[in-house]
């Protein structure tokens, strides 16, 4: 259950970064709100995937290193 809150937090960070990027975008805004909404949803999912991959690769790497060090020095 702990991972659900971690994933929600990661998605919140991804959505925040996406909204910040859309806010500071200097291109001419599109007239269609559906297009802008779809762009924000897709970009937030891409950022979520990247952040999740980075987080869990570091998480499992450090968990494995901790297990190895505990076996070696225990």
PDB file as gemmi writes it, atoms N, CA and C in Angstrom:
CRYST1    1.000    1.000    1.000  90.00  90.00  90.00 P 1                      
ATOM      1  N   UNK A   1       0.820  -1.193   0.000  1.00  0.00           N  
ATOM      2  CA  UNK A   1       0.000   0.000   0.000  1.00  0.00           C  
ATOM      3  C   UNK A   1       0.865   1.260   0.000  1.00  0.00           C  
ATOM      4  N   UNK A   2       2.075   1.135   0.534  1.00  0.00           N  
ATOM      5  CA  UNK A   2       2.981   2.274   0.583  1.00  0.00           C  
ATOM      6  C   UNK A   2       3.359   2.739  -0.820  1.00  0.00           C  
ATOM      7  N   UNK A   3       3.458   1.797  -1.752  1.00  0.00           N  
ATOM      8  CA  UNK A   3       3.862   2.145  -3.111  1.00  0.00           C  
ATOM      9  C   UNK A   3       2.792   2.950  -3.838  1.00  0.00           C  
ATOM     10  N   UNK A   4       1.540   2.789  -3.463  1.00  0.00           N  
ATOM     11  CA  UNK A   4       0.468   3.571  -4.092  1.00  0.00           C  
ATOM     12  C   UNK A   4       0.665   5.052  -3.796  1.00  0.00           C  
ATOM     13  N   UNK A   5       0.987   5.385  -2.555  1.00  0.00           N  
ATOM     14  CA  UNK A   5       1.203   6.781  -2.191  1.00  0.00           C  
ATOM     15  C   UNK A   5       2.476   7.330  -2.833  1.00  0.00           C  
ATOM     16  N   UNK A   6       3.489   6.494  -2.967  1.00  0.00           N  
ATOM     17  CA  UNK A   6       4.712   6.918  -3.649  1.00  0.00           C  
ATOM     18  C   UNK A   6       4.412   7.218  -5.111  1.00  0.00           C  
ATOM     19  N   UNK A   7       3.647   6.340  -5.765  1.00  0.00           N  
ATOM     20  CA  UNK A   7       3.304   6.553  -7.172  1.00  0.00           C  
ATOM     21  C   UNK A   7       2.427   7.785  -7.354  1.00  0.00           C  
ATOM     22  N   UNK A   8       1.494   8.013  -6.437  1.00  0.00           N  
ATOM     23  CA  UNK A   8       0.670   9.221  -6.519  1.00  0.00           C  
ATOM     24  C   UNK A   8       1.522  10.475  -6.334  1.00  0.00           C  
ATOM     25  N   UNK A   9       2.474  10.409  -5.450  1.00  0.00           N  
ATOM     26  CA  UNK A   9       3.384  11.542  -5.258  1.00  0.00           C  
ATOM     27  C   UNK A   9       4.238  11.803  -6.485  1.00  0.00           C  
ATOM     28  N   UNK A  10       4.727  10.726  -7.100  1.00  0.00           N  
ATOM     29  CA  UNK A  10       5.521  10.873  -8.321  1.00  0.00           C  
ATOM     30  C   UNK A  10       4.670  11.462  -9.434  1.00  0.00           C  
ATOM     31  N   UNK A  11       3.416  11.012  -9.552  1.00  0.00           N  
ATOM     32  CA  UNK A  11       2.547  11.581 -10.581  1.00  0.00           C  
ATOM     33  C   UNK A  11       2.243  13.048 -10.290  1.00  0.00           C  
ATOM     34  N   UNK A  12       2.087  13.395  -9.025  1.00  0.00           N  
ATOM     35  CA  UNK A  12       1.868  14.795  -8.664  1.00  0.00           C  
ATOM     36  C   UNK A  12       3.046  15.672  -9.069  1.00  0.00           C  
ATOM     37  N   UNK A  13       4.259  15.176  -8.852  1.00  0.00           N  
ATOM     38  CA  UNK A  13       5.454  15.917  -9.269  1.00  0.00           C  
ATOM     39  C   UNK A  13       5.494  16.030 -10.791  1.00  0.00           C  
ATOM     40  N   UNK A  14       5.190  14.928 -11.483  1.00  0.00           N  
ATOM     41  CA  UNK A  14       5.179  14.956 -12.948  1.00  0.00           C  
ATOM     42  C   UNK A  14       4.138  15.914 -13.497  1.00  0.00           C  
ATOM     43  N   UNK A  15       2.962  15.916 -12.898  1.00  0.00           N  
ATOM     44  CA  UNK A  15       1.907  16.827 -13.335  1.00  0.00           C  
ATOM     45  C   UNK A  15       2.290  18.273 -13.044  1.00  0.00           C  
ATOM     46  N   UNK A  16       2.903  18.502 -11.895  1.00  0.00           N  
ATOM     47  CA  UNK A  16       3.357  19.850 -11.561  1.00  0.00           C  
ATOM     48  C   UNK A  16       4.411  20.357 -12.535  1.00  0.00           C  
ATOM     49  N   UNK A  17       5.374  19.490 -12.878  1.00  0.00           N  
ATOM     50  CA  UNK A  17       6.391  19.883 -13.848  1.00  0.00           C  
ATOM     51  C   UNK A  17       5.782  20.155 -15.215  1.00  0.00           C  
ATOM     52  N   UNK A  18       4.804  19.349 -15.602  1.00  0.00           N  
ATOM     53  CA  UNK A  18       4.146  19.543 -16.890  1.00  0.00           C  
ATOM     54  C   UNK A  18       3.359  20.844 -16.920  1.00  0.00           C  
ATOM     55  N   UNK A  19       2.620  21.134 -15.863  1.00  0.00           N  
ATOM     56  CA  UNK A  19       1.861  22.384 -15.812  1.00  0.00           C  
ATOM     57  C   UNK A  19       2.788  23.598 -15.781  1.00  0.00           C  
ATOM     58  N   UNK A  20       3.902  23.482 -15.083  1.00  0.00           N  
ATOM     59  CA  UNK A  20       4.876  24.567 -15.067  1.00  0.00           C  
ATOM     60  C   UNK A  20       5.458  24.779 -16.461  1.00  0.00           C  
ATOM     61  N   UNK A  21       5.765  23.684 -17.150  1.00  0.00           N  
ATOM     62  CA  UNK A  21       6.276  23.785 -18.516  1.00  0.00           C  
ATOM     63  C   UNK A  21       5.261  24.388 -19.466  1.00  0.00           C  
ATOM     64  N   UNK A  22       3.990  24.041 -19.307  1.00  0.00           N  
ATOM     65  CA  UNK A  22       2.944  24.613 -20.159  1.00  0.00           C  
ATOM     66  C   UNK A  22       2.759  26.091 -19.848  1.00  0.00           C  
ATOM     67  N   UNK A  23       2.956  26.480 -18.598  1.00  0.00           N  
ATOM     68  CA  UNK A  23       2.799  27.879 -18.202  1.00  0.00           C  
ATOM     69  C   UNK A  23       3.911  28.754 -18.788  1.00  0.00           C  
ATOM     70  N   UNK A  24       5.151  28.248 -18.782  1.00  0.00           N  
ATOM     71  CA  UNK A  24       6.261  29.062 -19.266  1.00  0.00           C  
ATOM     72  C   UNK A  24       6.509  28.890 -20.757  1.00  0.00           C  
ATOM     73  N   UNK A  25       5.700  28.091 -21.429  1.00  0.00           N  
ATOM     74  CA  UNK A  25       5.846  27.883 -22.869  1.00  0.00           C  
ATOM     75  C   UNK A  25       5.627  29.208 -23.598  1.00  0.00           C  
ATOM     76  N   UNK A  26       6.543  29.539 -24.512  1.00  0.00           N  
ATOM     77  CA  UNK A  26       6.467  30.823 -25.210  1.00  0.00           C  
ATOM     78  C   UNK A  26       5.805  30.719 -26.573  1.00  0.00           C  
ATOM     79  N   UNK A  27       5.374  29.535 -26.973  1.00  0.00           N  
ATOM     80  CA  UNK A  27       4.690  29.389 -28.256  1.00  0.00           C  
ATOM     81  C   UNK A  27       3.314  30.035 -28.187  1.00  0.00           C  
ATOM     82  N   UNK A  28       2.765  30.288 -29.356  1.00  0.00           N  
ATOM     83  CA  UNK A  28       1.411  30.837 -29.430  1.00  0.00           C  
ATOM     84  C   UNK A  28       0.441  29.781 -28.918  1.00  0.00           C  
ATOM     85  N   UNK A  29      -0.446  30.121 -27.962  1.00  0.00           N  
ATOM     86  CA  UNK A  29      -1.371  29.116 -27.423  1.00  0.00           C  
ATOM     87  C   UNK A  29      -2.346  28.621 -28.488  1.00  0.00           C  
ATOM     88  N   UNK A  30      -2.686  27.354 -28.387  1.00  0.00           N  
ATOM     89  CA  UNK A  30      -3.627  26.759 -29.332  1.00  0.00           C  
ATOM     90  C   UNK A  30      -5.039  27.157 -28.938  1.00  0.00           C  
ATOM     91  N   UNK A  31      -5.880  27.284 -29.950  1.00  0.00           N  
ATOM     92  CA  UNK A  31      -7.250  27.711 -29.669  1.00  0.00           C  
ATOM     93  C   UNK A  31      -8.106  26.570 -29.127  1.00  0.00           C  
ATOM     94  N   UNK A  32      -7.689  25.344 -29.363  1.00  0.00           N  
ATOM     95  CA  UNK A  32      -8.478  24.198 -28.908  1.00  0.00           C  
ATOM     96  C   UNK A  32      -8.015  23.772 -27.515  1.00  0.00           C  
ATOM     97  N   UNK A  33      -8.939  23.780 -26.583  1.00  0.00           N  
ATOM     98  CA  UNK A  33      -8.610  23.385 -25.212  1.00  0.00           C  
ATOM     99  C   UNK A  33      -8.429  21.878 -25.099  1.00  0.00           C  
ATOM    100  N   UNK A  34      -9.091  21.121 -25.973  1.00  0.00           N  
ATOM    101  CA  UNK A  34      -8.941  19.660 -25.947  1.00  0.00           C  
ATOM    102  C   UNK A  34      -7.515  19.279 -26.312  1.00  0.00           C  
ATOM    103  N   UNK A  35      -6.952  19.959 -27.290  1.00  0.00           N  
ATOM    104  CA  UNK A  35      -5.579  19.686 -27.705  1.00  0.00           C  
ATOM    105  C   UNK A  35      -4.592  20.007 -26.588  1.00  0.00           C  
ATOM    106  N   UNK A  36      -4.788  21.130 -25.932  1.00  0.00           N  
ATOM    107  CA  UNK A  36      -3.914  21.505 -24.825  1.00  0.00           C  
ATOM    108  C   UNK A  36      -4.059  20.528 -23.659  1.00  0.00           C  
ATOM    109  N   UNK A  37      -5.284  20.124 -23.360  1.00  0.00           N  
ATOM    110  CA  UNK A  37      -5.512  19.151 -22.291  1.00  0.00           C  
ATOM    111  C   UNK A  37      -4.881  17.809 -22.596  1.00  0.00           C  
ATOM    112  N   UNK A  38      -5.003  17.374 -23.847  1.00  0.00           N  
ATOM    113  CA  UNK A  38      -4.404  16.098 -24.245  1.00  0.00           C  
ATOM    114  C   UNK A  38      -2.879  16.173 -24.171  1.00  0.00           C  
ATOM    115  N   UNK A  39      -2.321  17.311 -24.547  1.00  0.00           N  
ATOM    116  CA  UNK A  39      -0.874  17.498 -24.471  1.00  0.00           C  
ATOM    117  C   UNK A  39      -0.394  17.426 -23.023  1.00  0.00           C  
ATOM    118  N   UNK A  40      -1.131  18.043 -22.116  1.00  0.00           N  
ATOM    119  CA  UNK A  40      -0.750  18.029 -20.699  1.00  0.00           C  
ATOM    120  C   UNK A  40      -0.853  16.620 -20.125  1.00  0.00           C  
ATOM    121  N   UNK A  41      -1.917  15.894 -20.463  1.00  0.00           N  
ATOM    122  CA  UNK A  41      -2.085  14.524 -19.955  1.00  0.00           C  
ATOM    123  C   UNK A  41      -0.977  13.620 -20.479  1.00  0.00           C  
ATOM    124  N   UNK A  42      -0.701  13.684 -21.776  1.00  0.00           N  
ATOM    125  CA  UNK A  42       0.331  12.819 -22.361  1.00  0.00           C  
ATOM    126  C   UNK A  42       1.712  13.145 -21.801  1.00  0.00           C  
ATOM    127  N   UNK A  43       2.025  14.421 -21.693  1.00  0.00           N  
ATOM    128  CA  UNK A  43       3.336  14.808 -21.177  1.00  0.00           C  
ATOM    129  C   UNK A  43       3.486  14.433 -19.710  1.00  0.00           C  
ATOM    130  N   UNK A  44       2.418  14.571 -18.926  1.00  0.00           N  
ATOM    131  CA  UNK A  44       2.521  14.195 -17.515  1.00  0.00           C  
ATOM    132  C   UNK A  44       2.711  12.688 -17.368  1.00  0.00           C  
ATOM    133  N   UNK A  45       2.105  11.892 -18.248  1.00  0.00           N  
ATOM    134  CA  UNK A  45       2.310  10.440 -18.200  1.00  0.00           C  
ATOM    135  C   UNK A  45       3.732  10.064 -18.611  1.00  0.00           C  
ATOM    136  N   UNK A  46       4.290  10.783 -19.583  1.00  0.00           N  
ATOM    137  CA  UNK A  46       5.674  10.521 -19.984  1.00  0.00           C  
ATOM    138  C   UNK A  46       6.628  10.865 -18.843  1.00  0.00           C  
ATOM    139  N   UNK A  47       6.435  12.019 -18.223  1.00  0.00           N  
ATOM    140  CA  UNK A  47       7.287  12.425 -17.096  1.00  0.00           C  
ATOM    141  C   UNK A  47       7.104  11.461 -15.928  1.00  0.00           C  
ATOM    142  N   UNK A  48       5.871  11.013 -15.685  1.00  0.00           N  
ATOM    143  CA  UNK A  48       5.606  10.030 -14.630  1.00  0.00           C  
ATOM    144  C   UNK A  48       6.377   8.738 -14.894  1.00  0.00           C  
ATOM    145  N   UNK A  49       6.355   8.264 -16.123  1.00  0.00           N  
ATOM    146  CA  UNK A  49       7.083   7.044 -16.458  1.00  0.00           C  
ATOM    147  C   UNK A  49       8.578   7.186 -16.253  1.00  0.00           C  
ATOM    148  N   UNK A  50       9.127   8.314 -16.674  1.00  0.00           N  
ATOM    149  CA  UNK A  50      10.560   8.538 -16.493  1.00  0.00           C  
ATOM    150  C   UNK A  50      10.935   8.635 -15.016  1.00  0.00           C  
ATOM    151  N   UNK A  51      10.172   9.405 -14.255  1.00  0.00           N  
ATOM    152  CA  UNK A  51      10.469   9.547 -12.827  1.00  0.00           C  
ATOM    153  C   UNK A  51      10.283   8.232 -12.073  1.00  0.00           C  
ATOM    154  N   UNK A  52       9.273   7.458 -12.452  1.00  0.00           N  
ATOM    155  CA  UNK A  52       9.056   6.161 -11.809  1.00  0.00           C  
ATOM    156  C   UNK A  52      10.206   5.210 -12.107  1.00  0.00           C  
ATOM    157  N   UNK A  53      10.660   5.196 -13.355  1.00  0.00           N  
ATOM    158  CA  UNK A  53      11.800   4.353 -13.717  1.00  0.00           C  
ATOM    159  C   UNK A  53      13.052   4.725 -12.947  1.00  0.00           C  
ATOM    160  N   UNK A  54      13.320   6.009 -12.835  1.00  0.00           N  
ATOM    161  CA  UNK A  54      14.494   6.466 -12.089  1.00  0.00           C  
ATOM    162  C   UNK A  54      14.356   6.120 -10.609  1.00  0.00           C  
ATOM    163  N   UNK A  55      13.188   6.396 -10.030  1.00  0.00           N  
ATOM    164  CA  UNK A  55      12.989   6.156  -8.601  1.00  0.00           C  
ATOM    165  C   UNK A  55      13.137   4.676  -8.260  1.00  0.00           C  
ATOM    166  N   UNK A  56      12.446   3.810  -9.013  1.00  0.00           N  
ATOM    167  CA  UNK A  56      12.478   2.396  -8.653  1.00  0.00           C  
ATOM    168  C   UNK A  56      13.794   1.729  -9.017  1.00  0.00           C  
ATOM    169  N   UNK A  57      14.501   2.213 -10.028  1.00  0.00           N  
ATOM    170  CA  UNK A  57      15.821   1.646 -10.292  1.00  0.00           C  
ATOM    171  C   UNK A  57      16.775   1.984  -9.150  1.00  0.00           C  
ATOM    172  N   UNK A  58      16.719   3.214  -8.650  1.00  0.00           N  
ATOM    173  CA  UNK A  58      17.538   3.567  -7.491  1.00  0.00           C  
ATOM    174  C   UNK A  58      17.094   2.818  -6.237  1.00  0.00           C  
ATOM    175  N   UNK A  59      15.787   2.675  -6.055  1.00  0.00           N  
ATOM    176  CA  UNK A  59      15.248   1.989  -4.881  1.00  0.00           C  
ATOM    177  C   UNK A  59      15.733   0.541  -4.826  1.00  0.00           C  
ATOM    178  N   UNK A  60      15.594  -0.188  -5.943  1.00  0.00           N  
ATOM    179  CA  UNK A  60      15.990  -1.593  -5.942  1.00  0.00           C  
ATOM    180  C   UNK A  60      17.507  -1.757  -5.929  1.00  0.00           C  
ATOM    181  N   UNK A  61      18.241  -0.812  -6.508  1.00  0.00           N  
ATOM    182  CA  UNK A  61      19.699  -0.876  -6.447  1.00  0.00           C  
ATOM    183  C   UNK A  61      20.180  -0.727  -5.009  1.00  0.00           C  
ATOM    184  N   UNK A  62      19.672   0.276  -4.302  1.00  0.00           N  
ATOM    185  CA  UNK A  62      20.091   0.473  -2.915  1.00  0.00           C  
ATOM    186  C   UNK A  62      19.595  -0.645  -2.005  1.00  0.00           C  
ATOM    187  N   UNK A  63      18.422  -1.197  -2.300  1.00  0.00           N  
ATOM    188  CA  UNK A  63      17.928  -2.316  -1.511  1.00  0.00           C  
ATOM    189  C   UNK A  63      18.834  -3.539  -1.708  1.00  0.00           C  
ATOM    190  N   UNK A  64      19.264  -3.776  -2.940  1.00  0.00           N  
ATOM    191  CA  UNK A  64      20.176  -4.885  -3.210  1.00  0.00           C  
ATOM    192  C   UNK A  64      21.538  -4.673  -2.575  1.00  0.00           C  
ATOM    193  N   UNK A  65      22.053  -3.452  -2.658  1.00  0.00           N  
ATOM    194  CA  UNK A  65      23.335  -3.158  -2.016  1.00  0.00           C  
ATOM    195  C   UNK A  65      23.255  -3.315  -0.507  1.00  0.00           C  
ATOM    196  N   UNK A  66      22.148  -2.905   0.076  1.00  0.00           N  
ATOM    197  CA  UNK A  66      21.970  -3.049   1.524  1.00  0.00           C  
ATOM    198  C   UNK A  66      21.960  -4.525   1.911  1.00  0.00           C  
ATOM    199  N   UNK A  67      21.275  -5.344   1.120  1.00  0.00           N  
ATOM    200  CA  UNK A  67      21.217  -6.779   1.406  1.00  0.00           C  
ATOM    201  C   UNK A  67      22.608  -7.412   1.286  1.00  0.00           C  
ATOM    202  N   UNK A  68      23.362  -7.009   0.266  1.00  0.00           N  
ATOM    203  CA  UNK A  68      24.708  -7.551   0.085  1.00  0.00           C  
ATOM    204  C   UNK A  68      25.611  -7.146   1.244  1.00  0.00           C  
ATOM    205  N   UNK A  69      25.547  -5.884   1.647  1.00  0.00           N  
ATOM    206  CA  UNK A  69      26.387  -5.423   2.753  1.00  0.00           C  
ATOM    207  C   UNK A  69      25.997  -6.070   4.074  1.00  0.00           C  
ATOM    208  N   UNK A  70      24.710  -6.298   4.289  1.00  0.00           N  
ATOM    209  CA  UNK A  70      24.283  -6.966   5.518  1.00  0.00           C  
ATOM    210  C   UNK A  70      24.768  -8.408   5.553  1.00  0.00           C  
ATOM    211  N   UNK A  71      24.750  -9.097   4.419  1.00  0.00           N  
ATOM    212  CA  UNK A  71      25.228 -10.479   4.382  1.00  0.00           C  
ATOM    213  C   UNK A  71      26.741 -10.533   4.552  1.00  0.00           C  
ATOM    214  N   UNK A  72      27.428  -9.575   3.993  1.00  0.00           N  
ATOM    215  CA  UNK A  72      28.888  -9.582   4.036  1.00  0.00           C  
ATOM    216  C   UNK A  72      29.422  -9.249   5.426  1.00  0.00           C  
ATOM    217  N   UNK A  73      28.802  -8.310   6.118  1.00  0.00           N  
ATOM    218  CA  UNK A  73      29.311  -7.872   7.411  1.00  0.00           C  
ATOM    219  C   UNK A  73      28.525  -8.419   8.595  1.00  0.00           C  
ATOM    220  N   UNK A  74      27.557  -9.284   8.358  1.00  0.00           N  
ATOM    221  CA  UNK A  74      26.771  -9.834   9.463  1.00  0.00           C  
ATOM    222  C   UNK A  74      27.386 -11.087  10.021  1.00  0.00           C  
TER     223      UNK A  74                                                      
END                                                                             
